[in-house]
Amino acid sequence: MKTDKYRVSSYFNLVDLSNRSTSLLLSGINGCLDEIPNELAATLSSGSVERLNQLTPANLKFLSKRGHITRLPPEEERGRFKELAAAIHAKRCAGAEGGTLMLLLSYNCNLACPYCYQQKHRETKAKGHMSPADIDLFLGRQLGAILPGVVKPDLCFYGGEPFLPANEMAIRKTLEYAKKNGLKAHSVSNATMVDAMADIFGDEFGKVNTVQVSLDGYKDEHDRSRIPASGEPTFDKIISNIKLLLSRGTFVSVRLNLDRKKLATTPRLLKFLKAEGIAGHKKASVYAVPIHDNLCKVDVSDFMEIKALSEKVMKMGIDLEHPVSMQGNDFRYLFNLQKGNGLTRTSYCMQTIQNSLVVDPLGDLYACFEEAGYDQWRVGHAGENGVEFFPMRETYKARHIANMPACLDCSIALACGGQCGVRCRTKTGDLFKPKCDDMKDLVLAGLAHAYKNMKVEGVRAAPAGAPPKSSHD
């Protein structure tokens, strides 16, 4: 029940623009962004009901309409937020016509990276690989049952390393299917062997259109990290193959897997990538992320969290996308949104909505690419007798913020989606308990970054439109 006095909403967020006379307000309920004088921001951030209600009626009306203040008691506001989150999630799931089938062609890999999250599967599952008959089964006969309701899913080659010679026949069979049905094809690859089947890459249907490639810092640091069992260097080969892919019109996403040591080499790496015509190429993107510590072993002494990595990159003054800038890019649409709810991220990734799944050579289905190979986390199985889904599928489907108590108390829950389920379960022991770390700071720093870029550009940050659709991060 409403009271006579206003209070600051539990989903109020203040974005510090640093060294400006104004601040940004973000409503975590509807995504409304408003720039206000710092004096007014101080009143709101104080949380004082008395100071707040001394504002003019016009100010109170505006702030209430935008979602920054409310007359609802905290528990009632929380209850309404839960209802809103549940309704948004149901709408997201009902409208999930797009999706991806990730074909984990084999668990084999020609590299032995120390932090690989598939290390445990090498001995037990290394013998199996997909055949053309498997592709006929998964794509020709059972695709609709594996991804019910998904119209024209993208296909993704995954591994292990997908472009091993043993996988070529299955790859070519898949691309025949993609060309016939007008489907896009992507891949995640270490790019050490793509030159052996260069003709399959390009920008049209029936080709591999996009390749994600990882570098672990500049040459010496990379060659100590991304190595085959023999220990021979891979950096030069990967660079050569990235240039080959670009020459064929394939989009290459260069992911820099960084820790403290690898980050120190990044300025030299970027200079090199520019000189080689990779950084700045219209068909290439280069971005930095910390090495994941979810299901793999990392060097704790050099490990970096997401926000710390971004801060280091910004201090270096280098032209490189990083977690804060990528958050800002994700939320640029908010600056122009004219109607509708601006925040709709009720779950973090592919694991929950399940319009994207992984299928491995055994026909096992997984809702997360990091979990592939862990039998206890299978969500189903596809075989000659049909597709069977397991109880884990429903468990994952229930993992969204309306069912996560800690998220219902978070002012940026609809911008975050409850964090990565794999990470949360690994770090907290509970799939439904978020491991937030500095996620709120990251989101708000991303908004400040996007705002400052908008001001520098002198134009609106992005065309008006709906929030971007996400599958996984």
ABEGO torsion letter per residue (X at the ends): XBBABBBBBAABBBBBAEGBABBBBBBAAAGBBBBBBAAAAAAAAAGBAAAAAABBAAAAAAAAAAGABBABBAAAAAAAAAAAAAAAAAAAAAABABBBBBBBABABBABBBAABAAAAAAAAAAABBBBAAAAAAAAAAAAAAABBGBBGBBBBBBOEBAABAAAAAAAAAAAAAAAAAGBBBBBBBAGAAAAABAAABEABBGBBABBBBBBBEBAAAAAAABBBAAGBBAAAAAAAAAAAAAAAGBBBBBBBBBBAAAAAAAAAAAAAAAAAGABGBAABBBBBBBBBAAABBBBAAABBBAAAAAAAAAAAGBBBBBAAAAAAAAAAAAAABABEBABABABABAAAAGABBBBBAAGBBBABAAABGBAAABAEBBBAAEBBBBAAAAAAAABBAAABAAAAABAAAAAAGGEBAAAAAAAAGBAABBBAEAAAAAAAAAAAAAAAAAAAAGBBABBBEBBBBBABX
